[in-house]
């Protein structure tokens, strides 16, 4: 049989302030990651290291978790509630949607801020990333396109309504 670490897992976050790990096959809870002081708005799993989980909360923090040890290994504090996060470049850099900003942080150097971009006039609600670009969606009706070498906006699309998601 596969080891517990190899079992298909998913993670949820919610209004109970918890990040919860689940064994998909067994339909059973594996553990709770406790530490947020407000609603957990977003959860992401590292593709490079599936036991590494990132969560963002309305408590203005992003937490980096080692889900194998059920513990937080890094907390990043932001000026506004965190709406979304995205792992970039193999997992060493993360983009954080907080307020009308996207903040790029280097996890490998303890969360050092690499760049903060204020490209929206209202809250950034969603992020999507691949190897060389990032998209952000906002309540200001815009999707912004970022290149990831210098973390700058290279384009935008105006939509008819406030945006809650992008892919």
PyMOL commands that set and color helices and strands:
alter all, ss='L'
color gray80, all
select helices_A, chain A and resi 4-6+89-91+107-109
alter helices_A, ss='H'
color red, helices_A
select strands_A, chain A and resi 9-13+18-23+28-34+40-45+52-57+61-66+71-77+82-88+93-98+101-106+112-118+124-129+133-138+142-147+152-158
alter strands_A, ss='S'
color yellow, strands_A
deselect
rebuild
show_as cartoon
